[in-house]
Amino acid sequence: MEAEISDIISKSLHLKGLGISKRIASIHRNHTHSIDQLFFAGSGEILRHYHGGSCAEGTSILESDLDKMMVVPGVIVCSDVDAIQKMNCHIFEMNSNNCRPGFTKLTPVHIENSEYDLFQMYQKNIREMLEKDERGNLWFSSEKFHQFLLSIPASIPPDKRALPTHYRHGPAATCEQTDSQGYIAGEPGTKIEIDYSHGLLMEEWPEEAKEWITRQRHYCWPGKALVEKISNFDCHLVPVGDKSSNHQHLEWRISFLLCELELVWSFSDIQIQLYFLLKQILKLEIESLYPDQLSSYHMKTAVYWYSETDDITQWTGYELLDLVKRCLIFVSCCIEKGELHHYFHRKRNLLFEKFIDAKGKLLVLNKINHLTETILPTVIKLLAQPHLDRAWTKCSEDPERFLGYCRSHDFLGPSFSKLRYKNELRSLFKQVFSVFVSMVESKIETLRLQSKYFETKKTSEIDEDFFYFLIQFLDLRLGISFQKESMKDQNRIHIEMLRKDAEVFILKGTELDALSGYLYLATFYLNVNKTEMAVKVLKTLIMKHNDASFIYPGWCSQKKGIKVSSSICRQIEGPFIQEDTCVNNAVGFDVIFSADDVSFVPDPVKFECILVQNEFDDFIVIHPVVYMYFMMTITFYKSGNLSKTLENLQKLDTSVNEAKGGMQRFRALNLLGYCNFLVERFNSAYKYYIASIEETYTFGEPLVLETMRQIMAARAIHNVFRMTESRLVVSSDNMKLIDPSTNIVRTVFALADISFWAAHNENKRLFGFITRNRQTGLPNPSFACHVFECNVSAEEICSAIQTATKLAFQALMPSNDPSLAGEKSSGKDSEG
């Protein structure tokens, strides 16, 4: 019975989120290689970085951070200085004497600045990072190197940085950035932690690790081909010393990042599910008992060793729960002995100086023992899958009744393979779009380098279907960039050449997916005033896919499918996808534009692009159905076909309504408001603009509330109880701060520059708003948040501002517009 339940849990893991399986790990492998190689190509094949951690492995959970390792250019480390020729770079020799296994010190052999020297890039001399020990030996200090990285000046423009500015977080360097729009974390304003390590390239594998290559193995994992492949991978040194060493500041740790990733990507379904469950058990059940003793790295190492010493060909879903128990017992034995060997460098003990406290150690061992005895309810709880939770509760936690309940559900029976296939496709498309996000902000020079790289060096590390999407989007971005360049040029011949190149590349990218590729083409034709061509493309798009359905993997709607039927495109809950469907015809991606695409996009989209300039995620996404009907509305309007304009405006209205609950829906409402404004439906335009402002609260409110929190905390810390008093006057033109004693105006905020306002959700005396500041000589505006403590209700002030915006809108309307009759109101100032 437990074996059958185990198989059900294994199937559920295939359907959990975007899935935990070998196929999902392979998709993450494609994503990781794509991102890393795009970066390498865009740097002119000079700089390399590698992604790691659970996001790269395909075992991530919502709380997972992003991990990157930048390989420092112009530095190489060797173990035998006589075997390496002098090169135009800094050369260091490893010296592991008096170092614990896995750590080494570096002695300088040859110091020579190369053309791409990282240290010179930041006006630093590498010799300043050399340090003598008490015996006079000269070493490359890992601590000084790390401090150098931490001190990279923030004033250097981001596009000139080889590394982002960051701060030290234990042994890691962490860059914290705000996902202001929620595209990455799923919630606007979420702080994203990106853990950076900085690796020095090793000329060859460390001698102690070569035992892994020649090790005698009694079972099939890892296979000979995999061992040979991994043995050719690079190893690196990262600036982390042994905490127990007197020379910690001089020591470096050997990193096998690339080797370890390849091992995880080679896992079978059951291996990777075992690893995922062990990580979850650690995080939710063990970690808090004795913090900072066990990590997911220990669990991964346990799976490596257990896979090597057992016959994994016999591992199926029926054994999954038993394997979790056996691995937990293995970890328990390691804790008791105080010894867990590093998988590649087996002389290195990963439990060295761990579990020193006997009480804490006993607590963890007892907990692991309890978990092995209650593995079924433990796993069901940590999976947090509603259907399993409900079944377990409904069956009063009786395994036999639970099994019977699960057997009766179709999704774990006949429909499982179809659901699994659709989930894998959705995961593929989400990872593909994540690559698009990394490319959308690239400048034309970078795109050209990337295009040339992939033309001449097609990589075997990226699967064909993933590579197809990458190249198609690269062509689209090149085309858009050529068109933007043509709008800057003054030479008519150059303009025509650039425009022709733009059309060629965008046409090459139209088969990106079922919808968005053609929408970029229609946008291009509209941009070059070929309205009839844009109309033709949009008509072709609908006819081409009539009676078809696609997966929607984007953020802008809660509906995960798109269906075209009777020449109408609708959002649906979930599409039916045949397993033999060509992947690019099975998906409709969000339309994505960078903040720099202002000159390429239609008027209301320009405004959306401007709003995200200088943001961490300075790009926008729009649901493809919303964007399609928006484009149809404005192209028919420009061609003078009013009946078709109104027909598509109604469809746009429907598509925006279908996107309720989606991320950043306020953009769709702005487009809808603009289209209503075009056809002089001013009441409707105003209604949608106000609705957009209300939905913006999910975007701006976290930022305003966080500013309020920080200001109030600072006041408390510094005992600031009295602030400068001002009188706030709100009109249909602006907001003024006036000195109450002299009536002198201290500052004026134009109403057009106030992008958001809010009252505190608990302290009703706190009011804040965000303003856009246009600065002379700078291409992009900056934004500021202002917070006030009021002597009236903050909600009254918000209401006054909303009334002022309505008056301002009405002032723009024709005075004889009958639709505004009865809506006039006085222009009396409101004060707060």
N, C-alpha and C positions, 0 to 999 in steps of 0.2 A: 504493500500500500504506500509506504513512504517513497518507494522508487517512482510510482506513478505521480505522486504529488510533486516530487522532484522534477519530473519532466514537465509538469504544468508550470512550475516556477521558471524553468528554463525557457519555455515558450513565452511566458509573460515578459521575460527580460528582452526577448526579441521585439516586443511591442511597447516596452517602457520608454516613454519620451520618444527619442529618435532611434532607440534600439541599442542593445548591447550584444554585439556579435562580431564574428570575423569580418563579415561584409561591411559593417559600420566602421570597424577599425581600418579597413582598406580605404573607405571613403575619406576618413580623417588623414590617412597617409597621403592620399592624392591632394587634399587641401594643404597639408603641411609642405609637401614638396613644391606645390604651385606657388605658395606665398614665398617660400625661401628662395626659389629660383627666379621669381620675378624681382625680388630684391637684389639678388646677385647680378642679374642682367641689367637692371636699372642703374646700378652703380658702375656700369662699364666693366663688369666682371672683376671688380676689385674687392668689394666688401661682401662678407658672408655672415648671415645670421641663421640660426636654427631654432625652430620652435620645439618645445618639449612639454612635459607634464601631461596631465590627463586630457587636456583639450587636444593635444596632438595625438595621443594614444587612441582616443575614441572611448574613454571611460569617464568622461567629465560629468559632474553634477552642477547644479545651478551656482553653487558657491565657489566653484573652481576658479582660480586665478589663471592668468595667462603667463606662460613661461617662455623666455627667449634667451638665447646665448649668442652674443656677438663675438665673432672671431676677430681678434685684434690684428689689423694688417701690419705688415712690416716686422713681424716678430716670429721666430721659429725656435723650437726647443728640441735638443737632441740628447740622446743618452750616450752616444759615442762621437765625440768631437772630431776624431780622426777620420770618421767615415763620411763626413759631410763636407762638401765643398763650400768655400766662402761665397756667400751670396750678398746681394745688395739689400741687406736688412740687418736687424738686430738678432744675434744668435746667442742663445744661452744653453748651458749644459746642466743636465740633471745631476743632483748629488743627494742621494737618499740616506747617507750615513747619519746615524743618530735620529732618524725620522721614523715615526710609526708607519707601518705598511699603508700604502695608499697616499702618502704625502712625500713631498720632496722639496729641496731647496734648489735655487737656480743661481749658477755662477756665470757672469758675463764672459763670453768668448770673443765676440766681435760686435762692436757698436758702430752702426753706420745708418744714417738717416736715408730712408728710401723715399721715392717720389710720393708715396701714399702713407707716409709715416703719421700714425694717429697722434703722437705726442707733439710733433711740429704743427699739426693741424690746429692744436689748441695752445700754441706758444709755450710748450713745456719741453724741457730737456730731460730725456730718459735717465741721464746720469744722476739727476737729483733724486731718483728713486732707488739708487744703489746704496747699500748700507753695509758697514763693517760689523762683524760680530766681535766678541771679547777677545778672540784670537787674531783679529786683523783680517779675517777672510771677507772678501767682498761678495755680497749677495744682492739679488733683485728682490726688493721688499714687496711682498704681497699687500701689506697694509698701506704702504705709500702709493702703490698702484691703485688700490681701491679708493683711497682718499682723492687721488687725482681725478678718478672718474666721477666721484661725488661733487667735485668742485668745478666741473665744466660750467662755464658761465652761461646763465640763462639768457643773456642778452644776444647770444649767437642765434641768428634766425633758424627756425626749425628745419627749413629745407637745406641748411648748410651743416647740420649736425650729423655726425656719424653715430652718436649715441644720444638718447634723450637725457635731460637732467633727472636726477633721481636721489633718493635718500637711502641710508643704510637701514636694513631691517633684519637684525641678527646677522647671519652669514650672507644674506642675499642683499641685492640692491633693488629697491622697489620704486617703480614709477607709478604714481597715482594720478589718474586722469578721470574726468567726469564724463560719463555717458549721458550727456544732457538731454538727448532725445529718446533714450531707451532702446536704441537699435541693437545694442550688444547684450545688455543685461536684461532687457525686457521691461525695465522701469525707468522713466525719466529721472535724471539727476543722480543715478547710481554711481558710486565710486568704483572704478575698475582698477584693480591692482595688477600691474604687470611686473613680474619678477625677472630681473635681468641678471644674467651672469656674463662674465667677460672672459673668454677663453683664449689661451695661447696655444697655437697649433703645435702638436708634437710631431716630430719628423717620422717616428714609427711607434708602434705599440711599446709600452713599458715592458721590460724583460720579464717581470714577475707575472704579467697577465698572459704571456704567450702560452702558459700551461693550459689556458682555456681552449686554445686552438688544438692542442695535441692530446687533450684529456681523453682517456678511455671512457666510453659511455656504453652502458648495457642495453639501452633502449633507443628509440628512434628520434627523440627530440633533444637538442636541435639536430637536424639532419646535416649530412656532410656538405651539401650545397649551401645551406644557410651559414654554416660555420665558415666556409671558405669566403662567402660574400662579406660577412661581418668582419673577417680578419683583414679586409682591405679598407675598412672604414677608418676615418681619422679619430684620434683621441686628443683630448685637450687638457690644459691645466687651468684651474680657476682659482682666484685669489682668496682661498679659505684655508687657514692653517689649523693644525691640531690643537684643540683647546687645552690639552694637557701638557703641551710642550712649552718649554721656556723660550723657544724661538718661533712661537706661533706667528708672529708678525713677518717672519721671513719665509714661511712655508706655503706651499701650493698643494691643492688637492687634485688628483687625477680624475678626470671626468670621462665616462663612457656613454655620454648622452646618445650619440647616433647608434651605437651598438645596442643599447637597451631599448631604444625605440623600435629598431628592426625586430628585436625578439618579440615585443608585444604585438607588433603587426603580423607576426607569424603565428600567433596564438590561434588555436581552434575556437569554435563557439564556446565550448565548455571551459577552456582555459581562461578566456577573457571574462566570462561570466563569473568564474570562481574568483578571479582577481577583483572584479567589481564588488562582489558581495563581501569579500574580506575588507576592502576599503570602507565600505558602508558600515560594517560591523565595528571596525576600529573607530570610525568617526562618531557613531551614534551610541555605542555601548561601552567602549573601552577608554578612549582618549581622555575623557574628563576625570577618570579615576586617578591617574598619575600622569599629568600632562608632560609633553615634550620627551617622552621615552620611546614610544613607537610612532612610526609614520607610515604613510602609504608606501614609501620606498622599502620599508622592511617587509610589508605584505607582498609587494611585487617580487622581492628577492626570494621570499618563501615559495611563491608560485614557480619561479625559475627552478629552484632546487628540487621541488617536489615533482615538477614536470620531467626533469632530467632523470630522476631516480625511479620513475614509474612508467608503465606502458600506457601512454596517452591515447593510443589507438583504441583502447577499451573504454575511454571516457565518453559517456553519452549523457543526455539530459537526465536519465534515470539515476545516474550516480552523483549528480551535482551536489545535493545536500550532504551526502556522505563525504564527498571531497572537501566541502567546507569544514566539516567536523575534523577530518584528518589533518587538514592544513592548520586549523586552530590548535590541534594537539601538537603539531610540529613546532609552531610558534611558541607554545607553552614550554616545550622541552628546551628550546633555544633560550628562553628567558631564564629558566631554572639553571641552565649551565652558564648563562651569561655570554653566550657565543652564537653569533649568526655570521657566517662567512659571506663576504662580498662575492657576487656570482662570477665576476671576471677576475678579481684580484683576491683570491681566496684567503690570502694571509691577512687581509684586512678584516677586523672584527667589527661589524656594524653595531654591536651591543656593548662596545667598550665604554666603560664608565656610565652605563645605563642601569637603572633599577638599583641604585645604591641604597635607597631607603628600604629596609626589610618589610616594613608594614605596607608600603605602597606596592612593593613587588608581590606580596601575598594577596593583596586586594585584587590585583590584575589577574594573577593565576587562578584565584577562586572564581573570578568573573568569567574567565575563559572556560573553565570547567563547567560552570553553570550554562554557558551558551551552547556548549557541545551537547548538553542534555536537553536543551529546549530549542534546538536549531530551527524547527519548523515555525513555531509562532514568532521567533526572533526575525527570521527572514521575511515572513509575510508582513510584519510590522515595518521593517526598514525599507521594503520595496515601495510602500506608500502608493500602491495601486488600488484605486477605489473598488474595482470589481472583486479583487481578492479580499480586501478588507471587509467589504459587505458580506461576502460569502462566508468568511471565517467567523464573523460576528453572528450572522444569521444561523450558522450551524453550531453555535455555542462552543466554538473551538474544538469540535469533535472531528478528527481527521477523516473518519470514514464518511460522515455526512458531507464534509467539505469536498471530498473527492467526488461523491455522487453529484453534488451541485455543479462542480466544474465540468464534469462530463456532459452535462446537459446544455452547456453553452457552446454555441456554434463557433465563436471566435477562437476557441481553443481546440476545435475539431476540424470539420471540413473547410471552414473559411480561413484557417490559420495561414496557409501558404499565400493566399491572395492578400491578406492583411499585412503579412510580413513583407511581401514584395512592395506593396504601396508605401509602407513605412520606410523601407530602404530607399525607395525613389525620393520620398520627401526629405530624407536625410541627405541624399546626394545633392538635391537641388538647394537645400539650405547651405550646405558647405560650398557649393559652387557660387552662390550669391555672396557668401562671405568673401570669396576671392574677388568678386566684382567690386565689393566695397573697398577692398585694399587697392584697387586699380583706378577707381573713379577720380581720385584727386591727382593722379599722375600728370605731370607736364608733358608736352609733346616730345621733348628731348628724351625723357625717360621711356615713353611709349615706343619711340623709334628704336631705342636700344633693345628693349624687350622683344619687339617684333623681329628684329634682326637675329637676336639670340635664338629664338624658337624656330626661325626658318632654317638656321644652319646647324643647330644642335638639338634636334628633337630628342626629348628625354624619354628613356624607357621607364623612368620612375613614376611617370604620370600615366594612368590608364587612358585608353583612347577616348572613351566617352567624356571623361573629365577634361581632357586636353582639348576636345572639340569646343566645349563651352568657353574655355580660356581664350582660344584663338579667335572665336567669333566676337567675344566682347572686346578683345584687344583691337580688332579691326574697327569695331564701332567707335571706340574711344579715340582711335587715330583719326577716323573720319570727322568726328565732332571737333577734335583739336585743329584739324586742317581748316575747317570752316571758321572757327574762331580766329585763326591766324589770318584768314582772308579778309576778315572785317577790320583788322588792324593795318593792313597793307594799303599803300596809296597808289601802287603801280597797277594799272588795269590788267596788264598781261599776267603779272604775278597773282592777282586776285582770281583770274579765270583758271589759272593752273591749280591753285590751291583749292578752289571750289570743285574743280573736276576730280582732284584727288579725294576730296571729302566725299563726293558722291560715290566714287568707286569703292572706297573702304566701307562706307555705311551700307552699300548694297551687298558687299561681301558678308556683312554681319547680320543681315535681315533674318537668316534662318537660325538665329540664336535660340529661339523658342517659338511657341505658337502665336505670341502676341507682341511682346515688347520690341523685338527686332524691327518689325514693320512700323511700330510707333515712332522709333527714332528716325526712320526714313521719312515718315510723314512730317515730323518736326523739322527735319532738314529742308524739305521742299517748302514748308511754310516760311522758314527763315529766309529763304532766297526768293520769296514772293512767287513761287510756282504753286499757287493755291490749287489749281485744277489737278496738278500731279499729286498733291497731298490728298485731295478728295479721292482720286483714283486708287491710291495706295490703301486708304482706309476702307473703301468699298471692297477691294480685293481681299483684304484681311478677313472681313466678315464672311464673304462667299467661300473663301478657301477652307474655313474651318466649320462650315455649317454642319450641325448635328454631331459635334465633337465635344469632348470634355477633357479638362486638364487639371493637374495638381497645381494648387496655388501655395507656394512655400513661403510667402512673404509675411510682413508685419502689419499690413494696413487693413486687414479684415480678419474676423474670427472664423469666417467661412473658408474652408481649406480646399475648395474646388471652384472651377469656372466651367460653365457649359454654354455652348453656342447652339441655339435651336431656333428655327424659323427666322433667321437673320437677326436674332436678339441675343446678346451676350449677358449672362447672369452669373452671379456668385451663388454657389451651392455648398452644401455641407461637406460633401466628399465625393469625388469623381470615381467612376469605375474605369480602371485602366487595364487594358489587355497586356499580358506579360510580353507579347512580341511587339509592342508599340515602340517606335523609334523614340529615344529619350527626349530629344529636343521638341518633339510633337506632343509630349506628355506634360508639358509645364508651361505656365505663364508667369514669368518673373515680374516683380515690381519694376517700374520705370525709375531709374536712378540718375540723378544729376548732381554734379559737384557745385559748390558755392561759386566756382569760377566759370560756370556755364551760363552766366547771366546773359551774355550776348547771343547765345544760341537758342534759348527757350522762349516760348510765347510770353506776353506781358505779365499775366498774373503769376506765372511760375518764376519770372525774374524776381519778383518780390520775395517769394519763398526762398530762393537761393541767397538773396542778400541777407535775409534774417539769420542764416546759419554761418555767415562768414565769421572767421576767428573762433569758431567752436571746435571742440575736440573732434566731433563727428560732423565736419563741415560738408555735408551732402544732404540731399532730400530724397525720399522715395514716395512714389504715388502708385496706388493700385492700378494695374494695367487696364481694367475695365473702366475705372473712373477716368483715367487719362485718355482712353480711346474715345469715350463719349464727349469728353471735354474738347478733344481735337476735332471731332466731327461737328460739334456745335459751332466752334469758331471758324472752321474752314467753310462750312456752308454759309455762315454769316458773311464771311469775306467774299464769297462768290455770289452773294445776293439772293440765295435761295432761302427765303424766310420760313416757308412751311417745313423744310428739312431741318432748318435751325431749331425750330420749336419742337419738332419731333424728337430730335436728339437731345435737346435740353431736358425733355421729360425723362428720357432714358438715363441721362446723367443724374438727374434727381433721384431716380430709383437706385442707381448704382451707389451713390453716396449714402443713401439710406441703408442699403444692404451692408455697407462697411461699418455699421455701428459697432462700437466696442473695439475697433481696430486702432492700432497705434497711429498717432499723428493725423487723426481724421480731420482736424481743423484745417489742414491744407486742402483736403477735398472740398470742404465747405467754402473755403475762399474761392476756389475755382468755380464752384456752383454760383456763388454770389456774383462773381465777375460776369459770368455768362448771362445771368438775369439782368445785370446792369446793362449789358450790350443791347438787349432787346427791350430796354426801358421798363422792365418790371422792377421798379425801384423799391417797392415795399418788400418784395421777395428777396431782392439783393440785400437790403438792410437786415432782414430776418436771418439770412444765412451768415452774414458777417458777424452779427451778434452771437449767433450759435457758435461760430468759429472762436470768438473771444472766450466764450464760456468753456469750450472744450480745451482751450489753451491752458486752463487752470491745471490740467494734468501735466503740463510742460513747464510752466513758469512758477507754479505754486511752490514746489519743493525748493527752488532756488531762493525765492523770497523768504520762505519760512526758515531756511538754513541761515540766511543772512541775519534775520531777526534773532535767531538763537545765539549766533556768535556775538552780536552786538550786546545783547542782554548779559551774556556771560562775561564779556569784557568789562561792562559797567560794574558788575558785581565784584570782579577780581580787583579792579582799580578804585572801588568805592566812589564811583561817579553817580551821584543822585540827581543832580540838577543840570539840565542841558539848556542851550540857547533856545529861547522861545521865538516862534514865528507864527504869522497868521497865513493860512493857506486859502487862496482864492481860486476857485475852479470856474472857468468859462468855456464857451464853445471854441475858443481859440487856443487857450493855454492854461497852465497852472502856475500861479505866482506864489512865492514866499516873501512875505512883507514883514518888515520890522514893526511890531505892534506899537512901539513908543514913538517912532518917527514917521511911520507910513512909507518909508523908503523901501523900494523893491529890492530884495536881496538877490533873487535869481528867478528866471522864467524858464519853464519847460513847455515847449510847443506840444500841443495835444497830439500832433502827428508823430511825435517822437516818443510817446508813452506807449510801450508795447504790451505792458501787463501791470495789473494792480491787484492787491489782495489785502484782506484783513486777516489777522492771526486767528486761527481756528479755536483758540481758547481765551487768550487775552484780547478782548474786543477793543482795547485802547491802542493796540499796535496796528499800524498801517504801513504798507510798503508798495513801491512801484519800481518798474524797470524802465529806464530811458535809453534811447539810442542817441549817441553823441557823434555828430558829423564833425570831423576834424579836417581843417584846411590842409591840403597837401598830401593827405593820406587817402588811398583808394577805398579803404573799407572803414565803416563806422565802428566805434567801440560801444560797449553797453555798461551801464552802471545800475546798481540797485540802491534805492534810498529808503530809509526806514524812519518812521516818526511815531512818537507817543502822543496821542491826541487827548483833548479834554472833552471830546464828544465821541460817539460810537464810530469806530473805523468803518463799519458797514454803511453808515450814512454817507461817508466820504466816497466809498466805492460806488454807491448809488448815484451820487452827484456826478461822478466822472462818467458813468454809463449814460446819464441823461445828456451830459455835455457832448459825448461822442455822437449821440443820436441827432442833436441839434447841428453839429458840424456836418454830419452826413446830409441832413436835409438842406443845409445851405448850399450844397453842391448840386442839388437837384434843380431842374427847370421850375421856375416859380408858378407856371401854369399847369403843372402836372396834376391831373385830377386824382391820381392814386394817393397823393399826400394830403388830400383834403381832410381836415379834422385832426391832423397830426402836428400842427404848429404848436409850439410852446414858447414861453417867454425866455428871454435871454438873460434873466437875472442870475447874477453870480451866486455860487454856493460857497460857503466858507467852512473850513474845518480847522 
